[in-house]
């Protein structure tokens, strides 16, 4: 796997976790304007997750990554 592609995956996972943390923060505060911010953060998390999934599928079809057996040989 190319190092740039690996970095892109790690950055996307970090952004997903940061968005989830932001939603948790806004949920814990509990004011009325924070609920809109929480929904926005969760929407961003879903969009990032779908984009990462699509990126992995495209990389698999392009041959950048390949599946392997769960049992080592």
C-alpha positions as a Markdown table, in Angstrom:
| # | Residue | x | y | z |
|---|---|---|---|---|
| 1 | Unk | 0.0 | 0.0 | 0.0 |
| 2 | Unk | 1.5 | 3.4 | -0.9 |
| 3 | Unk | 2.4 | 5.5 | 2.1 |
| 4 | Unk | 0.3 | 8.5 | 0.9 |
| 5 | Unk | -2.7 | 6.3 | 0.7 |
| 6 | Unk | -2.1 | 4.9 | 4.2 |
| 7 | Unk | -1.7 | 8.5 | 5.5 |
| 8 | Unk | -5.0 | 9.5 | 3.8 |
| 9 | Unk | -6.8 | 6.6 | 5.6 |
| 10 | Unk | -5.3 | 7.5 | 9.0 |
| 11 | Unk | -6.3 | 11.2 | 8.5 |
| 12 | Unk | -9.8 | 10.2 | 7.6 |
| 13 | Unk | -10.2 | 7.9 | 10.6 |
| 14 | Unk | -8.8 | 10.7 | 12.8 |
| 15 | Unk | -11.4 | 13.2 | 11.4 |
| 16 | Unk | -14.2 | 10.7 | 12.0 |
| 17 | Unk | -13.1 | 10.3 | 15.6 |
| 18 | Unk | -12.8 | 14.1 | 16.0 |
| 19 | Unk | -16.3 | 14.6 | 14.6 |
| 20 | Unk | -17.7 | 12.0 | 17.0 |
| 21 | Unk | -15.9 | 13.6 | 19.9 |
| 22 | Unk | -17.3 | 17.0 | 18.9 |
| 23 | Unk | -20.9 | 15.5 | 18.8 |
| 24 | Unk | -20.3 | 14.0 | 22.3 |
| 25 | Unk | -19.1 | 17.4 | 23.6 |
| 26 | Unk | -22.2 | 19.2 | 22.2 |
| 27 | Unk | -24.5 | 16.5 | 23.5 |
| 28 | Unk | -23.0 | 16.8 | 27.0 |
| 29 | Unk | -23.5 | 20.6 | 27.1 |
| 30 | Unk | -27.2 | 20.1 | 26.3 |
| 31 | Unk | -28.2 | 23.6 | 25.2 |
| 32 | Unk | -30.7 | 24.2 | 22.4 |
| 33 | Unk | -28.2 | 25.5 | 19.9 |
| 34 | Unk | -25.8 | 22.7 | 20.7 |
| 35 | Unk | -28.3 | 20.1 | 19.4 |
| 36 | Unk | -28.0 | 21.6 | 15.9 |
| 37 | Unk | -24.2 | 21.5 | 16.2 |
| 38 | Unk | -24.4 | 17.9 | 17.4 |
| 39 | Unk | -26.5 | 16.9 | 14.4 |
| 40 | Unk | -24.1 | 18.7 | 12.1 |
| 41 | Unk | -21.1 | 16.9 | 13.6 |
| 42 | Unk | -22.8 | 13.5 | 13.3 |
| 43 | Unk | -23.7 | 14.3 | 9.7 |
| 44 | Unk | -20.1 | 15.1 | 9.0 |
| 45 | Unk | -19.1 | 11.8 | 10.6 |
| 46 | Unk | -21.5 | 9.9 | 8.4 |
| 47 | Unk | -20.2 | 11.7 | 5.3 |
| 48 | Unk | -16.6 | 11.0 | 6.2 |
| 49 | Unk | -17.3 | 7.4 | 6.9 |
| 50 | Unk | -19.1 | 6.9 | 3.5 |
| 51 | Unk | -16.2 | 8.7 | 1.7 |
| 52 | Unk | -13.7 | 6.5 | 3.4 |
| 53 | Unk | -15.6 | 3.4 | 2.5 |
| 54 | Unk | -15.9 | 4.6 | -1.2 |
| 55 | Unk | -12.1 | 5.3 | -1.2 |
| 56 | Unk | -11.4 | 1.8 | 0.1 |
| 57 | Unk | -13.6 | 0.2 | -2.6 |
| 58 | Unk | -12.0 | 2.3 | -5.3 |
| 59 | Unk | -8.5 | 1.4 | -4.0 |
| 60 | Unk | -9.4 | -2.2 | -4.0 |
| 61 | Unk | -10.7 | -2.1 | -7.6 |
| 62 | Unk | -7.6 | -0.1 | -8.7 |
| 63 | Unk | -5.3 | -2.7 | -7.1 |
| 64 | Unk | -3.8 | -0.4 | -4.4 |
| 65 | Unk | -5.0 | -2.7 | -1.7 |
| 66 | Unk | -5.8 | -6.4 | -1.7 |
| 67 | Unk | -7.7 | -8.6 | 0.7 |
| 68 | Unk | -6.0 | -11.4 | 2.5 |
| 69 | Unk | -7.0 | -14.5 | 4.4 |
| 70 | Unk | -7.9 | -14.0 | 8.0 |
| 71 | Unk | -5.9 | -17.2 | 8.8 |
| 72 | Unk | -2.1 | -16.7 | 8.3 |
| 73 | Unk | -0.4 | -19.2 | 6.2 |
